[in-house]
Amino acid sequence: MKSVEARKNIFIELGKFLSQFSEQASQKRADVLHNELFFDRFLDLIELSQSHNGWFTPEQVYFSIRSWADALTKDNLDQWLSAYNLENTHPKTVGLILAGNIPLVGFHDLLSVLVSGHKALVKTSSNDQKLLPFLVDYMMAIDPELKNFVNFTEGKLENFDAVIATGSNNTSRYFEYYFKDKPAIIRKNRNSVAVLDGNETHEQLVALGEDIFRYFGLGCRNVSKLFVPKGYNFDAFFQAMFDYQDVIQYEKYANNYDYNKAVFLMSNFKLLDNGFLTIKEDSSYASPITSVFYEFYDQLPSVQTRLESDTDSIQCIVSNNLVPESIPFGKTQKPELWDYADNVDTLAFLSRI
């Protein structure tokens, strides 16, 4: 069993590899390990990703890769791991049931299992079956011992000691029953919200558009609900969203926009619409793709109380410091290594099993 330092170095090397790739111009560097085997293959895989999942356009895949390259630095890994004692881990097998809504969405769980010294038994989503195994192949080239620590399975999970499973509210009930005798983290549907007060700058609202439109709005960290003061004028909001108008050029997004708008209109719902995004007054958090819900408030403390009571439904809160523990506009899809999904500390869980 390798030391924490040795395990950490595998991911630092992976970060260096990923840092070579960008939508503008990918550039091979001489100081990166195993480029002769993996660089061109990864470029091909990125370009082919959309054929495996129509939502995984090269732009979105490159964004995910860049985000992980930025995260997997020595400084970030040191800061993250300094809070845990992972040196004397007795390796257990941890089953991972991964989501596939955005590129590499399950990578943090795999990273957590491996860096903590455990073995991963991975069931990928049918929507994201190529990218993660490729990165594992790269890491195995860095450290062949990893072949004893990662296995992929297409069938049901068997012979494991603990599980981390991500799914919908419906599948979570199945997971909770099926894994009731194992230590488990079971993740359900969550959504992210923004709290506005009308004093946001144009630049902040443009950044909010990143939180709404990145990955076409398919992630749990995408903002799907706005809280706005009574009498809020949406003109500034829509002016800022105009920066993202090209999203309607993408056929899958356009089809969803047309369908969901038609459903709303047939139901006689009152909509605000700019030709590529509809917004609708609704108390729910989970808006359909291509749409954002909004809700009026009288006083900010009432919003804070509401968010605290619904904490199990919320992944991120975005605001200009209007409510506690909110994050700045434009940052939802750039989480730090220590920003855990559902606020459940994965490494603390793995250190206890």
N, C-alpha and C positions, 0 to 999 in steps of 0.2 A: 504494500500500500504506500503510495507516494505521499510526500509531505504536502501540507497546504500550499507551501511556496511553489512546489513543482506543479501542482494542479492549477494553481493560479497562472503560472507561466504559459500553460497551454492556451488559455483564453487570451492572454496578452498577445501571443503570436497570432491567434485567430483575428484579433482586432486589427493587427497590422495588415493581415491579408485583406480583410474587408475594406480597410481604408483606401485601398487602391482603386476602388470602383465608384464611379459617379456617372450620373446621366449625361453630364457635359462632356467628360473625357476620362475614361479609365486609363490608368497609367501603371505599367508594370515597374516595380522597384526591385533593385538588386538585393536589398537587405531582407526581403521577405522569403520565408522558407517555402520550398516546394512549388514555386510558381510555374516551373516547367511542366508540372503534372496537373495543376489545378486552375491556373489563371484563365486560359482560353476556354476551358470547360465551363467555368463559372459564368463567363460572358455569354456563352451559348445558352446556359440554363436560364439566365436572367431574361434573355430575349424570347425564350420558349415558354416562360412562366405563364404568359397570357393564354397559351394554348391548353395549359393544364387547368387554369382557373381564369375565367374571362375577366374577373375583377383585378387580377394581378398584372396590371399594365407595367411596362418597364419603369415608368416614372414612380409608381408606388413601391415596386420592389427595390429600386435604387434608394428611395427614401428610407425604407426599413433597414437596408444594409448600412447606409450612412449613420443611422441612429445607433446601430449596434457597434459600428466602428468607433463612434464617439464615446460609447459607454465602456467598451472593453479596453480601458487604458490601465496602466499600473496604478496611477493615483486613484482612479475610481474603484478599482478592485480592492486596493489596500484600505480605502476609507470604508467600503461596504463590509469587508470581512473582519475589520478590527473589532467589531462589537461581539464577535462570536469565538468560542473555543471549538475548533473543528479538527484539532490535531490528532486526537485519539479515537476517531470514529471507527466503530465496528461496522463494516459495510453491510447494509441491508439492501434488498431489492425493492425499489420504489416504482410502482406502476404509474405511468403518465398517460392520461387520456387527454389529448390536446384538441383545442379548437382550431379552426382554419379560416376564420373570417378575414384576417389580415395577414400579410406575409410574415412568417417567422413568429407568430403570436405565442407559440409555445416554447420559444427558445429560453426564456427566463427560467421556466421550470426545469428544463434540462440542465442549464447552467447551474442552478441551485443544487440539484441532486449531485452532479459530478464534482463540483467544487467542495461540497461538504463531505466527499469521500464515499458516497453510496453508489449503487448500481442502478441504472435506469432501464426499465422495460417500457418501451414507448409504443403507443398506439396513436399514429398520426391521424389527423382528419383527412377524409377523402379530398377535401378542398386544398390541402397543402401537404402533398406527399413527397415533394422533390427537394425543396430548399434545405430543410433541416437534415435529412440524411446526407446531403452533399457536405454540409459543414461538419458533420460527424466524421465523414471520410477524411476531410482535411485534418481534423484534430487527431485522428488515428495515425495519419502520416507523421505528425509531430511526435506522438507518443503511442506506439503500437500496443502498449498495455491497456489502452482504452478499449480495445476489442473485448476485453473481459468485463467491461463496465457499461456497455450500451448494447441493447438488443432491441430491434424493431419487431413488432408482431402485427399481423393483420386480423388474427382471431381474437377471442376474448382473453382477457388477462388471466394468467395462471401463475402460481408459484411466486408470489410477491408478499412483501411484509407490510407495506403501507402504500397509499395511493394518493395522487393529486389528480382530480378529474374536473374538467371544465365543460360545461354544457349549458343547456337552457333550463328554465324553471321546471319544465316537464322531465327532462332527462335527469335532473338533479334528484328527483324523488326516486327514480330507479337506482341511481348511484348510491343514495343514502341507504336504501334497502340492501343492495347487493354487497356493499362494502361495510355493512354495519359492524362487522367483527374485526375490522382493520383500522389502525390509525389513518385518518383521511382528512384531506382538504377538499371540499366539494364546492365548486364555484357555480353560481347561477347567473341569470341575466342581471346586468346592471347598466345604468345609463349615466351620462354626465350632463351637467347643467351649467348655465352661465347666469350670474346675477348682475343686472345692469341698473344704473340709476339715471342715465341720460347725460352724464358728464364725461362719457368716454370720448377719447380723441378718435379721429378718423383712423389713425394708425392702429389703435387698440382694436377697433372694430374689424379692420382688415385682418389682424392677427386672429380674432375670433373666427373669421371665415376659415382659417387654417384648421381650427379645432372642429369646425363643422364639416368641411369638405374633404380633408385628408382621408385617404382610403375609401373615398366615396361615402363616408359616413357609416361604414360598416362596423367600426370598432366600439367597444364599451367605453373607451375614453373619448369618443366623439361627442360633442355637445349636441343633444337632441331636444333640449328644453331651455327656454329663456324665462327668467323671472324679471319683469319690468314694472316700473311704478305706474300707477293709474294715470292715464292721460299720455302715456309714452308715445312719442312720434317716431314711427319706424323709418322715416325718410333717410336719416343718417345711416341706419343699419343697412338698408338696401343699397345705398350708394357705395358702402364699403364692400358689400357682397358682390358688386359688379366686377371686382377683380377676378372672380372665380367663374365667370360666365362660360368659359370654354368647357366646363364640365359637361354641358349639355351636348357637346359634339361627340361624346362617347356613347355609343349606341345602347349599351346595357343601362347606363344611367338614364338616358333619354326615355327608354321604354318604361322604366320604373316611374319616372316623373309623369309621363302621360297616364299611366295606369292609376297611380295613387291620386293624382289630381282628379281624374274622372270619378273615382270612388267617392272622394270628398264631395264633389259637385252633385253627384247623384243623390247623396245623402243630405243635400241642401245645407252643407256646412259653409259658414262664412270664412273665406280664405283671403289672405294677402299673398300676392304672387308676382314674381319678377321675370318669369319665363324660364327659370331653371331651378327655383326653390319656392315651395309653398310654406307659409307659416299659418298656423291655426291655433286659436285659443282652445286650450285643453288642459285638464288637470293632470293628465297622465305624463309619465316621464319618457315612455318609449314611443317615439314617433316613427312612422314608416320612413324608409330611405327616400331621399329627395325632399323631405319635409322636416320642419322643426316646429314643435309646440311652444306656446308661450302662455304665461299666466300673469295677471296683474297683482300687485301687492300694494297695501296702504303704507306699511312701515317695515323697515328692514328687520327689526327683531322678529316679526312674524315669519319672515322668510327663513331666518336662522332656526327658529323653533321647528318649522316644517321640515327643513333639511335634516335636523337632528333626529326627528321622529322617523324619517324615511331613510336613515343611513344605510340600511341593508339593500336599498334599491339604487344607491348612488355610487359611482366610481370616482368621479372628479367633480370639483366645483371650481369654476373659473370666475374671477371678478377682479376689479381694481381695488383689492383689499377691503371689500365691502362686508365680507363675512369671514369668520376665522377659518384658517387652514385652506383657504382658496389659493389657487395658483394663477400666475399671470396669463393673460390672453396669448394664444399661440403656442402653448407649452404642453398641451395634453398628450400629444403623440411623441413627446420626447422625455419619457420618464427616466429618472435615475435608477440605478441598480437597486436602491433601497426603497423605491416607491412600489410597494407590493400590491398586487391585484387584490381587491376586496379588503385592503388593509390587514391582511393576514400574513404574518411574518413567516415566510416559507422556510428560511434558514433556521429560525427558532424551532419550528415544527420538525425539521429534519435532524436537528441536533438532539431531539428528545426520543426519537423512535428506537 
